[in-house]
Amino acid sequence: MNSAARAVNIDDLRRLAKRRLPRVVFDYIDGGSGAEFTMRENCRIFEAVTFRARNAVARMDCRLQTTVVGTPIALPFLLAPVGSSRLFFPRGECVAAAQAGAAGTIYTLSTLSGCALEDVKAAATGPVWYQLYLLGGREAAEGAIVRARDAGYRALVVTIDTAVAGQRERDVRNGGAELVSGNLWRMLPHIPQLLARPRWMLDFLRDGGMMKFPNVVIPGEGVMAYEDVGAALERSTVSWDDMGWIRDAWRGPIVIKGVLSSEDARRALDVGAEAIVVSNHGGRQLDCVSATLRALPEVVEAVGGRSEVLLDGGIRRGSDVVKALCLGARAVLIGRAYAYGLGAAGGAGIARAIEILRSDVVRTLRLLGCLDVAALNRSYVEL
């Protein structure tokens, strides 16, 4: 039996990932920006919401199915875009896409992927979305959009909260920028943490060593080399004015990710977003912004049913998923929850993360006395 199969909850998978991964890689998954207040608050805020159960309800099978941007899915949660997943496990994005499809849900591929989007689509057994950063400039972004459209990606997720990169202090202390600099003298002080994880190192080398960004092809330069993610994000700012040419290039459903206020929700509606993701980037951008569950009701009210509202950030248990649905989310996106599984045991770890959450959603629904996620509403929670 693999170690992930014995995991009881997501925190167990986190501990397994910490045991397998070098510190710099684990902290890239696990850390947030600044003092990490928002990252912690994303989780803590779920404790402030309690359930109002309906008891003595006849036991029947629970219905978890929902539809997101026209795509039916078997679970009320999707796999969020997580950059550099290939550093966590060989061919990490392909592995994650396959597991999402096996579970009957959507996988969202990050621009900052180590696997080509065509390879990820080929590995996927279910629907896939493509998340867009404007890395490499407009021409490079348009090229990726066309490739994703031609490959059969169902929706384009435009992330709007990366005007500059958040100050991720763990990455600074661990020498993240130095390790990808290519300068041996800068790298040397930080290499021992990699050598301390020989199993990961062997997997890393067998998978080709330092990844590139194959979905970012810069005209005249070719495929973008891997670099400090913070520096890359600072050159990929998107504005509302960009949504016109992005929509023209994509010609399909657009999801706006990174909305925390009614003002941005209305701007997203103005540019024709089919769905909005209430997100603070997992607490990895501006610290001390609202936890996503706290911001959710305001965004739901502003949207008024004109667009689907999704949520990410802080989801660690199936009860968290149910609380978000009660407060108006159509579905949620999980990021760290499956990234811990990937880092712990590859595909088996992701499968276990999904099963932990699925089982907990079912258990929560039965104890709550609501057997269909579509019937959840605010009457089932106490704020």
JOZI-V595708 format. One record per residue. RES is the residue in one letter. PHI is phi in radians with two decimals (* if undefined). PSI is psi in radians with two decimals (NA if undefined). Layout:
RES	PHI	PSI
RES	PHI	PSI
//
This chain:
M	*	2.30
N	-1.30	2.76
S	-1.09	-0.59
A	-1.13	-0.53
A	-1.12	-0.38
R	-1.58	-0.06
A	-1.18	2.28
V	-1.60	-0.58
N	-2.52	3.11
I	-1.14	-0.57
D	-1.13	-0.56
D	-1.08	-0.73
L	-1.14	-0.63
R	-1.03	-0.79
R	-1.14	-0.66
L	-1.16	-0.70
A	-1.12	-0.70
K	-1.10	-0.59
R	-1.25	-0.58
R	-1.58	-0.59
L	-1.61	2.59
P	-1.05	2.70
R	-0.98	-0.75
V	-1.11	-0.60
V	-1.35	-0.79
F	-1.06	-0.79
D	-1.19	-0.46
Y	-1.08	-0.71
I	-1.25	-0.80
D	-1.48	-0.37
G	-1.60	2.95
G	-2.29	-2.89
S	-1.74	2.75
G	0.99	-2.32
A	-1.43	0.05
E	1.11	0.48
F	-1.12	-0.88
T	-1.12	-0.68
M	-1.04	-0.78
R	-1.20	-0.70
E	-1.14	-0.56
N	-0.95	-0.68
C	-1.44	-0.76
R	-1.10	-0.59
I	-1.08	-0.47
F	-1.14	-0.46
E	-1.23	-0.35
A	-1.47	-0.08
V	-1.92	2.15
T	-1.97	2.76
F	-1.55	2.66
R	-2.07	1.64
A	-1.37	2.61
R	-1.87	1.97
N	-1.69	3.04
A	1.00	0.66
V	-1.64	2.34
A	-1.00	2.35
R	-1.39	2.16
M	-2.44	3.02
D	-1.14	2.49
C	-1.46	2.50
R	-1.81	1.98
L	-1.78	-0.15
Q	-1.19	2.53
T	-2.59	3.14
T	-2.23	2.28
V	-2.19	2.11
V	0.85	0.79
G	1.42	0.00
T	-1.88	2.08
P	-1.22	2.37
I	-2.31	2.69
A	-1.48	-0.19
L	-2.32	2.66
P	-1.49	0.44
F	-2.48	2.59
L	-2.03	2.87
L	-1.59	2.12
A	-1.32	2.82
P	-1.22	2.25
V	-2.25	1.96
G	-1.19	2.68
S	1.06	0.49
S	-1.07	-0.40
R	-1.17	-0.33
L	-1.31	-0.40
F	-1.40	-0.61
F	-2.82	2.55
P	-0.93	2.33
R	0.91	0.74
G	-0.95	-0.73
E	-1.20	-0.67
C	-1.13	-0.72
V	-1.07	-0.80
A	-1.14	-0.71
A	-1.10	-0.69
A	-1.13	-0.72
Q	-1.22	-0.64
A	-1.08	-0.81
G	-1.09	-0.70
A	-1.08	-0.52
A	-1.53	-0.11
G	1.47	0.45
T	-2.26	-3.09
I	-1.66	2.45
Y	-1.89	2.37
T	-1.94	2.10
L	-1.59	2.27
S	-1.38	2.54
T	-0.94	-0.63
L	-1.45	0.77
S	-1.55	2.63
G	-1.64	-0.06
C	-2.01	2.47
A	-1.09	2.48
L	-1.09	-0.53
E	-1.17	-0.67
D	-1.17	-0.67
V	-1.15	-0.75
K	-1.09	-0.68
A	-1.16	-0.58
A	-1.38	-0.38
A	-1.27	2.49
T	-1.95	0.17
G	-2.56	-2.99
P	-1.21	2.58
V	-2.30	2.54
W	-1.97	2.78
Y	-2.07	2.22
Q	-1.66	2.34
L	-1.95	2.19
Y	-1.96	2.67
L	-1.55	0.76
L	-1.10	2.39
G	1.40	0.04
G	1.63	3.11
R	-1.10	-0.75
E	-1.08	-0.75
A	-1.13	-0.71
A	-1.14	-0.75
E	-1.08	-0.66
G	-1.08	-0.75
A	-1.17	-0.68
I	-1.07	-0.80
V	-1.14	-0.72
R	-1.07	-0.76
A	-1.15	-0.71
R	-1.09	-0.81
D	-1.19	-0.51
A	-1.36	-0.27
G	1.78	0.38
Y	-1.19	2.48
R	-1.48	-0.55
A	-2.59	2.71
L	-1.91	2.15
V	-1.80	1.98
V	-1.76	2.04
T	-1.54	2.24
I	-1.99	0.08
D	-1.88	0.51
T	-2.14	0.88
A	-1.00	-0.71
V	-2.46	2.91
A	-1.37	2.53
G	-1.14	2.74
Q	-1.44	1.63
R	-1.60	1.65
E	-1.15	-0.56
R	-1.08	-0.72
D	-1.11	-0.66
V	-1.13	-0.84
R	-1.13	-0.59
N	-1.46	-0.04
G	1.29	0.61
G	-1.01	-0.81
A	-1.14	-0.69
E	-1.15	-0.70
L	-1.18	-0.42
V	-1.83	0.16
S	-1.32	-0.43
G	1.42	-0.05
N	-1.66	1.94
L	-1.02	-0.70
W	-1.18	-0.60
R	-1.28	-0.55
M	-1.34	-0.60
L	-0.88	-0.79
P	-1.11	-0.32
H	-1.86	-0.09
I	-1.20	-0.59
P	-0.93	-0.57
Q	-1.15	-0.48
L	-1.31	-0.76
L	-1.16	-0.38
A	-1.27	-0.16
R	-2.16	1.27
P	-1.09	-0.59
R	-1.14	-0.77
W	-1.12	-0.76
M	-1.05	-0.73
L	-1.12	-0.76
D	-1.05	-0.76
F	-1.04	-0.81
L	-1.23	-0.69
R	-1.10	-0.48
D	-1.53	0.12
G	1.85	0.04
G	1.32	-2.61
M	-1.02	2.14
M	-1.29	2.85
K	-1.96	-3.11
F	-1.85	1.46
P	-1.17	-0.23
N	-1.61	0.01
V	-2.01	1.71
V	-1.89	1.92
I	-1.54	2.16
P	-0.94	2.26
G	1.46	-0.18
E	-2.14	-0.53
G	1.66	-2.76
V	-1.13	2.37
M	-1.25	2.26
A	-1.27	2.71
Y	-1.16	2.47
E	-2.63	3.12
D	-0.96	2.13
V	-1.08	-0.66
G	-1.02	-0.80
A	-1.13	-0.65
A	-1.14	-0.74
L	-1.13	-0.58
E	-1.11	-0.36
R	-1.76	0.27
S	-2.24	0.51
T	-1.12	2.37
V	-1.97	2.52
S	-2.13	2.92
W	-1.05	-0.53
D	-1.13	-0.42
D	-1.30	-0.30
M	-1.12	-0.46
G	-1.11	-0.95
W	-1.25	-0.49
I	-1.13	-0.79
R	-1.13	-0.71
D	-1.08	-0.68
A	-1.28	-0.62
W	-1.43	-0.84
R	1.09	0.61
G	-2.72	-2.98
P	-1.12	2.40
I	-2.06	2.35
V	-1.99	2.24
I	-1.74	2.12
K	-2.00	2.27
G	2.06	0.43
V	-1.66	2.30
L	-2.30	0.03
S	-2.48	2.82
S	-1.14	-0.57
E	-1.09	-0.86
D	-1.21	-0.55
A	-1.06	-0.76
R	-1.19	-0.63
R	-1.11	-0.68
A	-1.11	-0.69
L	-1.11	-0.69
D	-1.07	-0.58
V	-1.60	0.13
G	1.48	0.51
A	-1.15	2.25
E	-1.35	-0.42
A	-2.62	2.70
I	-2.20	2.35
V	-1.86	2.01
V	-1.27	1.95
S	-2.66	2.49
N	-2.08	0.49
H	1.12	0.57
G	1.15	0.45
G	1.28	0.41
R	-1.85	0.03
Q	-1.99	-1.87
L	-1.38	2.04
D	-1.30	2.69
C	1.27	0.29
V	-1.46	3.02
S	-1.10	2.49
A	-1.08	2.56
T	-1.15	-0.64
L	-1.14	-0.56
R	-1.21	-0.64
A	-1.38	-0.36
L	-0.97	-0.89
P	-1.03	-0.67
E	-1.09	-0.76
V	-1.19	-0.73
V	-1.03	-0.76
E	-1.14	-0.73
A	-1.14	-0.64
V	-1.25	-0.65
G	1.01	0.61
G	1.42	0.02
R	-1.41	-0.18
S	-2.67	2.69
E	-1.31	2.52
V	-2.04	2.18
L	-1.98	2.97
L	-2.51	2.50
D	-2.34	2.95
G	1.86	2.00
G	1.49	0.04
I	-1.31	1.98
R	-2.22	-0.26
R	-2.40	2.75
G	-1.08	-0.54
S	-1.12	-0.53
D	-1.13	-0.73
V	-1.02	-0.83
V	-1.11	-0.72
K	-1.08	-0.73
A	-1.12	-0.69
L	-1.15	-0.66
C	-1.08	-0.56
L	-1.62	0.19
G	2.01	-0.07
A	-1.29	2.45
R	-1.26	-0.68
A	-2.81	3.05
V	-2.17	2.82
L	-1.93	2.37
I	-1.90	2.38
G	-2.08	-1.33
R	-1.00	-0.63
A	-0.98	-0.74
Y	-1.54	-0.45
A	-1.12	-0.65
Y	-1.06	-0.75
G	-1.11	-0.74
L	-1.08	-0.79
G	-1.18	-0.49
A	-1.37	-0.76
A	-2.72	0.44
G	1.13	-2.40
G	-1.06	-0.65
A	-1.11	-0.61
G	-1.21	-0.71
I	-1.14	-0.77
A	-1.01	-0.69
R	-1.21	-0.70
A	-1.05	-0.79
I	-1.11	-0.74
E	-1.18	-0.67
I	-1.01	-0.83
L	-1.21	-0.74
R	-1.05	-0.84
S	-1.09	-0.66
D	-1.24	-0.59
V	-1.09	-0.81
V	-1.06	-0.83
R	-1.04	-0.77
T	-1.11	-0.77
L	-1.07	-0.75
R	-1.15	-0.74
L	-1.25	-0.46
L	-1.36	-0.39
G	1.45	0.46
C	-2.32	2.01
L	-1.78	0.21
D	-2.48	2.16
V	-1.05	-0.46
A	-1.21	-0.32
A	-1.63	-0.06
L	-1.20	2.45
N	-2.71	-3.09
R	-1.17	-0.26
S	-1.20	-0.24
Y	-1.60	-0.02
V	-2.30	2.72
E	-2.05	2.17
L	-1.57	NA
//
